[in-house]
């Protein structure tokens, strides 16, 4: 006789669904408490310049509290996901059980209170079928109904057991630990892999096109999205094509986990790890400092990793909703430790664009490749070619994630960053940019503007008269000099000097850059002309 037949048949799953909702609300409360602590307590104190021994101790205590709240958010969300998976699986099994009972009774069989399908008192008559064959047919039919009922009950029992085992695997002692985030993430990964609850790591389309990644993400349930954010933040944050809000949330979680790992091993870090740790700490501080910034000045962490000298992709403003978006690709000598200066620079660019168009503007610093140091590597294409595909995927992802119709996209390359921009736009399907601006360029890896995907009349070249890179390195090993008339690009008038003066305040160089970002053709001549 099937065990627990009546239990499953009559089970009311509403209380379990209500419990799932309650656990999700608790997870959201933990997340909100962490964000509130950061935005209303830590960030204002940092912005106010609180310093000294008491400041260090106080901010450290707040950091620990926020880490604990992050761990609690992940663990509580995982509890909700496990319970919801059990509820959904058992409810589906219940429906299959009920369907089997209805079908059996419709066929003339009686299902007892214990779930046993009883034989008919007499065999039904079948035209042109011998009695022995009729008996065999009904025996097969009877066995089929019994098997369906038994399978539904077994499926429900397996789901309940898997949920029980998954909950037992959670390490409750991580909740009061400073560095529990890594343990919580490992629990989520283990439960997804072992029990099929949520989406496993191998199901994340890491190598998919941005368009496919966007479709995959939008097709997931809210619970699966939340669980993926809790379980695999680094992998989700790295997916081009996902919404900026999603990538920012995932990458901030991954950043905290990475910082926790460095802090736990701080005394044994090598020189390279110390450099990355310092850069990530500075990046974290920059993000925290903008916690209460106006919406258009909010920072979005769209990517980071610890390869080579470290990489980071940060947007000021939301590129998914901006009418005008610019991507700045920095050049020689730029590493993770210089992200503070890059964030300042994209803020200047955003302000210049807003001076020409008061609509939404987002500007992104894309340090998604290993910019060369001041060495022979600056005269080779290797670093540019290595970063080209990643840059193409990123801009394609911006298009895939943009709300409504595509906005106006400008890609700005400075110094060797322009070489990376050129290599990216020359290959594959190009950068899908409306405008490209290159400043102080040593070359775009091509000999003519028409060798790029961008229309030559939307390729703007700015080169100061005393820019040593543009005037002495351009045209040597990285393609023809883009500022030469024969190259076929358009001149962006500049009135600044040096290799990095293009962002000088109150300059025509900056004004023209802002105009192009805003979708307006720049002006020539000195200010006021």
C-alpha positions as a Python dict, from the first residue, in 0.01 Angstrom:
ca = {
    (1, 'X'): (0, 0, 0),
    (2, 'X'): (135, 350, -85),
    (3, 'X'): (253, 527, 228),
    (4, 'X'): (156, 892, 295),
    (5, 'X'): (-101, 881, 16),
    (6, 'X'): (-366, 1066, 215),
    (7, 'X'): (-110, 1315, 351),
    (8, 'X'): (-9, 1423, 2),
    (9, 'X'): (-360, 1410, -142),
    (10, 'X'): (-497, 1649, 123),
    (11, 'X'): (-188, 1861, 186),
    (12, 'X'): (-252, 2238, 202),
    (13, 'X'): (57, 2416, 70),
    (14, 'X'): (-62, 2767, 154),
    (15, 'X'): (117, 2776, 494),
    (16, 'X'): (444, 2671, 330),
    (17, 'X'): (401, 2940, 65),
    (18, 'X'): (333, 3196, 339),
    (19, 'X'): (652, 3083, 517),
    (20, 'X'): (850, 3132, 195),
    (21, 'X'): (716, 3486, 166),
    (22, 'X'): (805, 3558, 527),
    (23, 'X'): (1163, 3436, 480),
    (24, 'X'): (1196, 3647, 166),
    (25, 'X'): (1075, 3953, 353),
    (26, 'X'): (1335, 3885, 621),
    (27, 'X'): (1606, 3859, 354),
    (28, 'X'): (1494, 4189, 206),
    (29, 'X'): (1499, 4345, 552),
    (30, 'X'): (1860, 4229, 605),
    (31, 'X'): (1958, 4372, 268),
    (32, 'X'): (1780, 4700, 338),
    (33, 'X'): (1941, 4725, 683),
    (34, 'X'): (2285, 4678, 527),
    (35, 'X'): (2221, 4938, 258),
    (36, 'X'): (2077, 5181, 512),
    (37, 'X'): (2378, 5135, 740),
    (38, 'X'): (2605, 5213, 449),
    (39, 'X'): (2407, 5506, 307),
    (40, 'X'): (2298, 5677, 629),
    (41, 'X'): (2579, 5596, 870),
    (42, 'X'): (2910, 5495, 712),
    (43, 'X'): (2898, 5705, 395),
    (44, 'X'): (2807, 6036, 566),
    (45, 'X'): (3088, 5986, 818),
    (46, 'X'): (3337, 5917, 539),
    (47, 'X'): (3210, 6215, 341),
    (48, 'X'): (3241, 6435, 650),
    (49, 'X'): (3609, 6346, 676),
    (50, 'X'): (3589, 6166, 1010),
    (51, 'X'): (3945, 6059, 1091),
    (52, 'X'): (4157, 5932, 1375),
    (53, 'X'): (4174, 5620, 1588),
    (54, 'X'): (3809, 5639, 1693),
    (55, 'X'): (3707, 5684, 1330),
    (56, 'X'): (3902, 5378, 1220),
    (57, 'X'): (3755, 5165, 1498),
    (58, 'X'): (3401, 5292, 1441),
    (59, 'X'): (3404, 5251, 1065),
    (60, 'X'): (3558, 4905, 1104),
    (61, 'X'): (3277, 4803, 1339),
    (62, 'X'): (3019, 4926, 1090),
    (63, 'X'): (3195, 4736, 814),
    (64, 'X'): (3174, 4418, 1021),
    (65, 'X'): (2804, 4475, 1087),
    (66, 'X'): (2739, 4525, 717),
    (67, 'X'): (2930, 4207, 637),
    (68, 'X'): (2717, 4012, 886),
    (69, 'X'): (2398, 4154, 735),
    (70, 'X'): (2518, 4049, 390),
    (71, 'X'): (2573, 3695, 516),
    (72, 'X'): (2233, 3690, 684),
    (73, 'X'): (2071, 3810, 362),
    (74, 'X'): (2228, 3526, 165),
    (75, 'X'): (2150, 3254, 421),
    (76, 'X'): (1791, 3366, 474),
    (77, 'X'): (1731, 3395, 101),
    (78, 'X'): (1870, 3045, 60),
    (79, 'X'): (1625, 2915, 322),
    (80, 'X'): (1340, 3074, 129),
    (81, 'X'): (1465, 2925, -198),
    (82, 'X'): (1494, 2575, -51),
    (83, 'X'): (1146, 2592, 97),
    (84, 'X'): (999, 2731, -224),
    (85, 'X'): (1162, 2456, -428),
    (86, 'X'): (1017, 2193, -192),
    (87, 'X'): (674, 2356, -207),
    (88, 'X'): (668, 2377, -587),
    (89, 'X'): (794, 2021, -637),
    (90, 'X'): (558, 1867, -382),
    (91, 'X'): (262, 2064, -514),
    (92, 'X'): (334, 1940, -866),
    (93, 'X'): (355, 1585, -730),
    (94, 'X'): (23, 1634, -555),
    (95, 'X'): (-138, 1743, -880),
    (96, 'X'): (-1, 1436, -1057),
    (97, 'X'): (-139, 1220, -776),
    (98, 'X'): (-483, 1375, -800),
    (99, 'X'): (-482, 1335, -1179),
    (100, 'X'): (-399, 967, -1143),
    (101, 'X'): (-687, 916, -897),
    (102, 'X'): (-934, 1097, -1122),
    (103, 'X'): (-822, 896, -1426),
    (104, 'X'): (-844, 567, -1236),
    (105, 'X'): (-1194, 637, -1111),
    (106, 'X'): (-1304, 753, -1456),
    (107, 'X'): (-1185, 418, -1590),
    (108, 'X'): (-1410, 237, -1340),
    (109, 'X'): (-1156, 150, -1071),
    (110, 'X'): (-1190, 225, -702),
    (111, 'X'): (-909, 398, -515),
    (112, 'X'): (-910, 310, -146),
    (113, 'X'): (-840, 548, 144),
    (114, 'X'): (-485, 415, 153),
    (115, 'X'): (-428, 488, -216),
    (116, 'X'): (-453, 133, -345),
    (117, 'X'): (-621, 95, -684),
    (118, 'X'): (-851, -206, -657),
    (119, 'X'): (-938, -440, -948),
    (120, 'X'): (-1281, -430, -1104),
    (121, 'X'): (-1528, -692, -990),
    (122, 'X'): (-1572, -814, -1347),
    (123, 'X'): (-1375, -765, -1664),
    (124, 'X'): (-1517, -527, -1919),
    (125, 'X'): (-1621, -674, -2251),
    (126, 'X'): (-1415, -570, -2554),
    (127, 'X'): (-1534, -632, -2907),
    (128, 'X'): (-1332, -898, -3088),
    (129, 'X'): (-1094, -937, -2789),
    (130, 'X'): (-1063, -1277, -2616),
    (131, 'X'): (-1136, -1277, -2239),
    (132, 'X'): (-773, -1355, -2159),
    (133, 'X'): (-654, -1055, -2358),
    (134, 'X'): (-915, -834, -2191),
    (135, 'X'): (-792, -943, -1850),
    (136, 'X'): (-434, -867, -1948),
    (137, 'X'): (-533, -525, -2079),
    (138, 'X'): (-709, -434, -1754),
    (139, 'X'): (-420, -569, -1549),
    (140, 'X'): (-181, -343, -1739),
    (141, 'X'): (-415, -50, -1696),
    (142, 'X'): (-448, -121, -1324),
    (143, 'X'): (-72, -145, -1285),
    (144, 'X'): (-29, 184, -1468),
    (145, 'X'): (-257, 371, -1227),
    (146, 'X'): (-84, 214, -926),
    (147, 'X'): (257, 312, -1068),
    (148, 'X'): (146, 672, -1128),
    (149, 'X'): (23, 707, -771),
    (150, 'X'): (338, 550, -627),
    (151, 'X'): (564, 770, -844),
    (152, 'X'): (387, 1090, -736),
    (153, 'X'): (422, 999, -369),
    (154, 'X'): (788, 905, -413),
    (155, 'X'): (860, 1235, -592),
    (156, 'X'): (707, 1430, -303),
    (157, 'X'): (908, 1229, -47),
    (158, 'X'): (1230, 1288, -240),
    (159, 'X'): (1162, 1662, -258),
    (160, 'X'): (1094, 1677, 114),
    (161, 'X'): (1410, 1480, 190),
    (162, 'X'): (1625, 1693, -39),
    (163, 'X'): (1494, 2008, 128),
    (164, 'X'): (1565, 1866, 473),
    (165, 'X'): (1921, 1774, 376),
    (166, 'X'): (1979, 2113, 211),
    (167, 'X'): (1868, 2303, 522),
    (168, 'X'): (2094, 2087, 739),
    (169, 'X'): (2391, 2187, 526),
    (170, 'X'): (2356, 2556, 610),
    (171, 'X'): (2622, 2678, 852),
    (172, 'X'): (2422, 2880, 1101),
    (173, 'X'): (2738, 2987, 1280),
    (174, 'X'): (2837, 3214, 991),
    (175, 'X'): (2571, 3469, 1084),
    (176, 'X'): (2777, 3623, 1365),
    (177, 'X'): (3109, 3600, 1187),
    (178, 'X'): (3281, 3894, 1026),
    (179, 'X'): (3376, 3697, 718),
    (180, 'X'): (3076, 3470, 679),
    (181, 'X'): (2993, 3582, 325),
    (182, 'X'): (3229, 3331, 167),
    (183, 'X'): (3083, 3044, 372),
    (184, 'X'): (2728, 3147, 282),
    (185, 'X'): (2818, 3159, -85),
    (186, 'X'): (2979, 2816, -68),
    (187, 'X'): (2665, 2676, 98),
    (188, 'X'): (2448, 2815, -179),
    (189, 'X'): (2674, 2672, -448),
    (190, 'X'): (2685, 2332, -278),
    (191, 'X'): (2308, 2313, -235),
    (192, 'X'): (2245, 2412, -595),
    (193, 'X'): (2490, 2152, -721),
    (194, 'X'): (2392, 1865, -490),
    (195, 'X'): (2017, 1908, -464),
    (196, 'X'): (1919, 2089, -781),
    (197, 'X'): (1771, 2377, -585),
    (198, 'X'): (1812, 2698, -781),
    (199, 'X'): (2036, 2734, -1086),
    (200, 'X'): (2374, 2562, -1086),
    (201, 'X'): (2696, 2730, -1193),
    (202, 'X'): (2713, 2534, -1518),
    (203, 'X'): (2373, 2676, -1619),
    (204, 'X'): (2504, 3034, -1622),
    (205, 'X'): (2570, 3126, -1990),
    (206, 'X'): (2917, 3266, -1930),
    (207, 'X'): (3020, 3237, -2296),
    (208, 'X'): (2688, 3342, -2447),
    (209, 'X'): (2635, 3654, -2654),
    (210, 'X'): (2505, 3955, -2458),
    (211, 'X'): (2170, 3921, -2636),
    (212, 'X'): (2134, 3557, -2532),
    (213, 'X'): (2243, 3635, -2175),
    (214, 'X'): (1977, 3908, -2157),
    (215, 'X'): (1706, 3664, -2273),
    (216, 'X'): (1823, 3398, -2028),
    (217, 'X'): (1812, 3637, -1733),
    (218, 'X'): (1470, 3782, -1817),
    (219, 'X'): (1330, 3428, -1847),
    (220, 'X'): (1420, 3334, -1488),
    (221, 'X'): (1182, 3355, -1194),
    (222, 'X'): (1238, 3622, -930),
    (223, 'X'): (1346, 3353, -685),
    (224, 'X'): (1603, 3207, -924),
    (225, 'X'): (1739, 3554, -998),
    (226, 'X'): (1771, 3631, -626),
    (227, 'X'): (1935, 3297, -556),
    (228, 'X'): (2184, 3343, -840),
    (229, 'X'): (2274, 3686, -708),
    (230, 'X'): (2336, 3534, -366),
    (231, 'X'): (2518, 3223, -491),
    (232, 'X'): (2724, 3339, -788),
    (233, 'X'): (2762, 3719, -768),
    (234, 'X'): (3094, 3729, -953),
    (235, 'X'): (2961, 3523, -1244),
    (236, 'X'): (2637, 3722, -1271),
    (237, 'X'): (2816, 4055, -1242),
    (238, 'X'): (3041, 3964, -1533),
    (239, 'X'): (2756, 3891, -1778),
    (240, 'X'): (2729, 4153, -2050),
    (241, 'X'): (2366, 4214, -2145),
    (242, 'X'): (2221, 4206, -1793),
    (243, 'X'): (2064, 4520, -1638),
    (244, 'X'): (2304, 4768, -1480),
    (245, 'X'): (2116, 4747, -1149),
    (246, 'X'): (2162, 4369, -1146),
    (247, 'X'): (2531, 4381, -1235),
    (248, 'X'): (2595, 4652, -977),
    (249, 'X'): (2426, 4450, -701),
    (250, 'X'): (2614, 4133, -798),
    (251, 'X'): (2953, 4301, -834),
    (252, 'X'): (2925, 4485, -503),
    (253, 'X'): (2852, 4153, -331),
    (254, 'X'): (3146, 3991, -511),
    (255, 'X'): (3368, 4286, -419),
    (256, 'X'): (3285, 4249, -50),
    (257, 'X'): (3357, 3875, -63),
    (258, 'X'): (3691, 3942, -233),
    (259, 'X'): (3782, 4209, 23),
    (260, 'X'): (3687, 3972, 307),
    (261, 'X'): (3920, 3711, 162),
    (262, 'X'): (4207, 3959, 140),
    (263, 'X'): (4145, 4081, 496),
    (264, 'X'): (4151, 3727, 634),
    (265, 'X'): (4490, 3670, 468),
    (266, 'X'): (4625, 4025, 492),
    (267, 'X'): (4942, 3929, 678),
    (268, 'X'): (5045, 3676, 416),
    (269, 'X'): (4965, 3871, 98),
    (270, 'X'): (5233, 3899, -168),
    (271, 'X'): (5326, 4228, -332),
    (272, 'X'): (5088, 4181, -625),
    (273, 'X'): (4796, 4088, -400),
    (274, 'X'): (4869, 4389, -180),
    (275, 'X'): (4847, 4615, -487),
    (276, 'X'): (4512, 4462, -587),
    (277, 'X'): (4384, 4476, -228),
    (278, 'X'): (4470, 4845, -206),
    (279, 'X'): (4301, 4914, -540),
    (280, 'X'): (3984, 4727, -445),
    (281, 'X'): (3974, 4904, -109),
    (282, 'X'): (3996, 5240, -284),
    (283, 'X'): (3725, 5134, -528),
    (284, 'X'): (3501, 5025, -241),
    (285, 'X'): (3555, 5360, -69),
    (286, 'X'): (3466, 5549, -388),
    (287, 'X'): (3143, 5352, -420),
    (288, 'X'): (3057, 5412, -55),
    (289, 'X'): (3123, 5784, -88),
    (290, 'X'): (2851, 5810, -354),
    (291, 'X'): (2591, 5614, -156),
    (292, 'X'): (2377, 5926, -106),
    (293, 'X'): (2459, 6098, -435),
    (294, 'X'): (2184, 6230, -665),
    (295, 'X'): (2054, 5969, -907),
    (296, 'X'): (2254, 6094, -1207),
    (297, 'X'): (2576, 6088, -999),
    (298, 'X'): (2522, 5739, -861),
    (299, 'X'): (2798, 5491, -937),
    (300, 'X'): (2729, 5147, -1086),
    (301, 'X'): (2995, 4877, -1056),
    (302, 'X'): (2955, 4694, -1386),
    (303, 'X'): (3258, 4471, -1354),
    (304, 'X'): (3589, 4405, -1181),
    (305, 'X'): (3849, 4133, -1150),
    (306, 'X'): (4191, 4079, -1001),
    (307, 'X'): (4386, 3975, -1310),
    (308, 'X'): (4721, 4141, -1379),
    (309, 'X'): (4706, 4491, -1226),
    (310, 'X'): (4333, 4462, -1168),
    (311, 'X'): (4037, 4578, -1375),
    (312, 'X'): (3719, 4770, -1305),
    (313, 'X'): (3422, 4904, -1500),
    (314, 'X'): (3231, 5187, -1332),
    (315, 'X'): (2942, 5394, -1464),
    (316, 'X'): (2828, 5732, -1337),
    (317, 'X'): (2458, 5727, -1415),
    (318, 'X'): (2246, 5434, -1529),
    (319, 'X'): (2329, 5338, -1890),
    (320, 'X'): (2007, 5136, -1918),
    (321, 'X'): (1792, 5448, -1894),
    (322, 'X'): (2026, 5720, -2023),
    (323, 'X'): (1946, 5886, -2352),
    (324, 'X'): (2320, 5942, -2403),
    (325, 'X'): (2592, 5705, -2286),
    (326, 'X'): (2969, 5735, -2325),
    (327, 'X'): (3232, 5467, -2264),
    (328, 'X'): (3581, 5595, -2180),
    (329, 'X'): (3866, 5352, -2250),
    (330, 'X'): (4178, 5476, -2067),
    (331, 'X'): (4530, 5421, -2186),
    (332, 'X'): (4890, 5370, -2087),
    (333, 'X'): (4966, 5322, -1720),
    (334, 'X'): (4605, 5302, -1603),
    (335, 'X'): (4550, 5032, -1341),
    (336, 'X'): (4298, 4955, -1068),
    (337, 'X'): (4474, 5194, -833),
    (338, 'X'): (4394, 5484, -1067),
    (339, 'X'): (4017, 5426, -1068),
    (340, 'X'): (3965, 5723, -838),
    (341, 'X'): (4103, 5951, -1107),
    (342, 'X'): (3902, 5774, -1374),
    (343, 'X'): (3580, 5821, -1176),
    (344, 'X'): (3660, 6189, -1144),
    (345, 'X'): (3721, 6206, -1518),
    (346, 'X'): (3389, 6044, -1617),
    (347, 'X'): (3213, 6285, -1384),
    (348, 'X'): (3369, 6576, -1573),
    (349, 'X'): (3259, 6422, -1902),
    (350, 'X'): (2904, 6373, -1777),
    (351, 'X'): (2882, 6734, -1665),
    (352, 'X'): (3012, 6854, -2003),
    (353, 'X'): (2749, 6646, -2184),
    (354, 'X'): (2474, 6772, -1954),
    (355, 'X'): (2572, 7127, -2045),
    (356, 'X'): (2463, 7047, -2401),
    (357, 'X'): (2169, 6815, -2328),
    (358, 'X'): (1989, 6813, -1993),
    (359, 'X'): (1856, 6461, -2050),
    (360, 'X'): (1991, 6152, -1878),
    (361, 'X'): (2363, 6097, -1940),
    (362, 'X'): (2573, 5804, -1823),
    (363, 'X'): (2951, 5789, -1862),
    (364, 'X'): (3145, 5468, -1805),
    (365, 'X'): (3512, 5415, -1728),
    (366, 'X'): (3595, 5085, -1899),
    (367, 'X'): (3917, 4948, -1759),
    (368, 'X'): (3825, 4603, -1885),
    (369, 'X'): (4167, 4526, -2030),
    (370, 'X'): (4528, 4537, -1916),
    (371, 'X'): (4652, 4878, -2021),
    (372, 'X'): (5025, 4870, -2105),
    (373, 'X'): (5288, 5032, -1889),
    (374, 'X'): (5537, 5285, -2025),
    (375, 'X'): (5744, 5028, -2209),
    (376, 'X'): (5783, 4872, -2551),
    (377, 'X'): (5437, 4714, -2512),
    (378, 'X'): (5280, 5053, -2581),
    (379, 'X'): (5409, 5023, -2939),
    (380, 'X'): (5254, 4682, -3004),
    (381, 'X'): (4896, 4574, -3069),
    (382, 'X'): (4898, 4285, -2822),
    (383, 'X'): (4712, 4449, -2533),
    (384, 'X'): (4466, 4617, -2770),
    (385, 'X'): (4387, 4293, -2950),
    (386, 'X'): (4342, 4113, -2617),
    (387, 'X'): (4085, 4368, -2500),
    (388, 'X'): (3903, 4417, -2831),
    (389, 'X'): (3649, 4135, -2804),
    (390, 'X'): (3567, 4217, -2442),
    (391, 'X'): (3503, 4579, -2538),
    (392, 'X'): (3276, 4471, -2825),
    (393, 'X'): (3082, 4241, -2590),
    (394, 'X'): (3047, 4523, -2340),
    (395, 'X'): (2903, 4777, -2583),
    (396, 'X'): (2679, 4509, -2732),
    (397, 'X'): (2562, 4436, -2379),
    (398, 'X'): (2477, 4803, -2327),
    (399, 'X'): (2252, 4786, -2632),
    (400, 'X'): (2088, 4461, -2514),
    (401, 'X'): (2019, 4596, -2164),
    (402, 'X'): (1895, 4941, -2266),
    (403, 'X'): (1532, 5018, -2180),
    (404, 'X'): (1310, 5087, -2478),
    (405, 'X'): (1476, 5220, -2789),
    (406, 'X'): (1854, 5233, -2810),
    (407, 'X'): (2013, 5549, -2681),
    (408, 'X'): (2301, 5741, -2831),
    (409, 'X'): (2633, 5565, -2763),
    (410, 'X'): (2976, 5729, -2784),
    (411, 'X'): (3304, 5545, -2727),
    (412, 'X'): (3600, 5760, -2623),
    (413, 'X'): (3955, 5625, -2636),
    (414, 'X'): (4246, 5808, -2480),
    (415, 'X'): (4610, 5732, -2557),
    (416, 'X'): (4657, 5354, -2597),
    (417, 'X'): (4288, 5320, -2508),
    (418, 'X'): (4218, 5456, -2857),
    (419, 'X'): (4422, 5170, -3000),
    (420, 'X'): (4200, 4925, -2814),
    (421, 'X'): (3893, 5109, -2942),
    (422, 'X'): (4026, 5091, -3297),
    (423, 'X'): (4104, 4719, -3274),
    (424, 'X'): (3757, 4655, -3131),
    (425, 'X'): (3572, 4853, -3396),
    (426, 'X'): (3777, 4706, -3679),
    (427, 'X'): (3698, 4346, -3579),
    (428, 'X'): (3381, 4139, -3553),
    (429, 'X'): (3068, 4349, -3587),
    (430, 'X'): (3237, 4657, -3444),
    (431, 'X'): (3133, 4855, -3138),
    (432, 'X'): (2782, 4954, -3254),
    (433, 'X'): (2871, 5310, -3153),
    (434, 'X'): (2703, 5620, -3291),
    (435, 'X'): (3021, 5824, -3242),
    (436, 'X'): (3381, 5744, -3161),
    (437, 'X'): (3625, 6000, -3018),
    (438, 'X'): (3999, 5936, -3000),
    (439, 'X'): (4227, 6165, -2801),
    (440, 'X'): (4608, 6165, -2804),
    (441, 'X'): (4607, 5849, -3012),
    (442, 'X'): (4918, 5653, -3111),
    (443, 'X'): (4708, 5476, -3378),
    (444, 'X'): (4386, 5280, -3429),
    (445, 'X'): (4548, 4964, -3578),
    (446, 'X'): (4418, 5057, -3925),
    (447, 'X'): (4546, 5278, -4207),
    (448, 'X'): (4221, 5450, -4301),
    (449, 'X'): (3901, 5545, -4124),
    (450, 'X'): (3701, 5344, -4374),
    (451, 'X'): (3864, 5026, -4236),
    (452, 'X'): (3653, 5067, -3921),
    (453, 'X'): (3284, 4990, -3878),
    (454, 'X'): (3207, 5345, -3764),
    (455, 'X'): (3119, 5586, -4042),
    (456, 'X'): (3423, 5810, -4104),
    (457, 'X'): (3210, 6122, -4051),
    (458, 'X'): (3130, 5999, -3697),
    (459, 'X'): (3493, 5937, -3605),
    (460, 'X'): (3637, 6236, -3420),
    (461, 'X'): (4010, 6287, -3360),
    (462, 'X'): (4151, 6529, -3105),
    (463, 'X'): (4527, 6588, -3083),
    (464, 'X'): (4691, 6874, -2895),
    (465, 'X'): (4978, 7043, -3076),
    (466, 'X'): (5223, 6940, -2803),
    (467, 'X'): (5082, 6592, -2733),
    (468, 'X'): (5396, 6379, -2748),
    (469, 'X'): (5206, 6053, -2804),
    (470, 'X'): (4987, 6181, -3087),
    (471, 'X'): (5269, 6367, -3258),
    (472, 'X'): (5567, 6135, -3209),
    (473, 'X'): (5432, 5780, -3167),
    (474, 'X'): (5133, 5798, -3399),
    (475, 'X'): (5183, 5641, -3741),
    (476, 'X'): (5474, 5418, -3634),
    (477, 'X'): (5355, 5067, -3538),
    (478, 'X'): (4984, 5097, -3457),
    (479, 'X'): (4843, 5209, -3791),
    (480, 'X'): (4840, 5543, -3967),
    (481, 'X'): (4818, 5867, -3769),
    (482, 'X'): (4441, 5926, -3729),
    (483, 'X'): (4484, 6307, -3712),
    (484, 'X'): (4638, 6316, -4061),
    (485, 'X'): (4400, 6447, -4324),
    (486, 'X'): (4452, 6141, -4545),
    (487, 'X'): (4322, 5909, -4271),
    (488, 'X'): (3967, 6028, -4337),
    (489, 'X'): (3841, 6110, -3986),
    (490, 'X'): (3694, 6439, -3864),
    (491, 'X'): (3887, 6680, -3646),
    (492, 'X'): (3761, 6759, -3296),
    (493, 'X'): (3904, 7100, -3222),
    (494, 'X'): (4111, 7115, -2903),
    (495, 'X'): (4257, 7415, -2725),
    (496, 'X'): (4440, 7231, -2447),
    (497, 'X'): (4802, 7121, -2420),
    (498, 'X'): (4980, 6801, -2329),
    (499, 'X'): (4870, 6439, -2342),
    (500, 'X'): (4606, 6456, -2068),
    (501, 'X'): (4479, 6813, -2088),
    (502, 'X'): (4167, 6727, -2286),
    (503, 'X'): (3960, 6728, -1965),
    (504, 'X'): (4072, 7073, -1848),
    (505, 'X'): (3790, 7282, -1706),
    (506, 'X'): (3646, 7562, -1922),
    (507, 'X'): (3823, 7433, -2232),
    (508, 'X'): (3685, 7395, -2583),
    (509, 'X'): (3835, 7041, -2579),
    (510, 'X'): (3606, 6937, -2295),
    (511, 'X'): (3309, 7130, -2435),
    (512, 'X'): (3343, 6954, -2770),
    (513, 'X'): (3375, 6615, -2605),
    (514, 'X'): (3054, 6681, -2411),
    (515, 'X'): (2876, 6792, -2727),
    (516, 'X'): (2960, 6468, -2910),
    (517, 'X'): (2847, 6260, -2611),
    (518, 'X'): (2519, 6453, -2617),
    (519, 'X'): (2476, 6377, -2987),
    (520, 'X'): (2563, 6730, -3100),
    (521, 'X'): (2837, 6815, -3347),
    (522, 'X'): (3127, 7003, -3182),
    (523, 'X'): (3229, 7358, -3264),
    (524, 'X'): (3560, 7480, -3401),
    (525, 'X'): (3771, 7770, -3284),
    (526, 'X'): (3831, 7925, -2945),
    (527, 'X'): (3571, 7953, -2671),
    (528, 'X'): (3293, 8192, -2760),
    (529, 'X'): (3335, 8153, -3138),
}
